[in-house]
Amino acid sequence: MGDVMAEARGGKEDRLLKKSYTRVYERGVWMKGGQAFQAALSSRELKLKLKSANIAGLQLADILGHPVKQGVLKKHDLLYEKLSPFSDRLINVVLGKFNRRLYDGKMEGYGYVLYPQKIRESRRGSLPIAPTGDPPPLERIKCNIEKFSINSKCKF
């Protein structure tokens, strides 16, 4: 059991983040109901701290978050650029720490989850996120910052 803490950004952003956290806590996401989050989290309220508070866990999240995301996307051929040397070294260490399914060691869905797994609607029809064969051109990938940014080249 534990709390969730994030870095405060300012009025509107903080309100939106708190609202999203509360929605997940109460209702859950996709195939995980709210009960799973309520069992794992000790508070229904997101704790926000300013960067000036110098919280070690938030600093660690700042350092690790982007490189780990890039590494996971690269692993699934969703990032078409080369990882930085720091990201490359870091992902080799961190991937060994991800939760895995007990009987086969699968990480996806246990240690990380890619959302959305499919783009629902597109003017050109439904496009798979995970490329099969040649990757779709980046301009055909619909980016949604609230769900999951596909890569750093997306325009919002």
Buried (B, 14 or more C-beta within 10 A) or exposed (E): EEEBBBBBEEEEEBEEBBEEBEEBBEEBBEEEEBEEBEEEBEEEEBEBBEEEEEBEEBEEBEEBEEBBBBBBBBBEEBBEEEBEEEBBEBBEEBBEEEEBEEEEEEBBEEBBBBEEEEBEEEEEEEBEBEBEEEBBEEEEBBBBEEEBBBBEEBEE
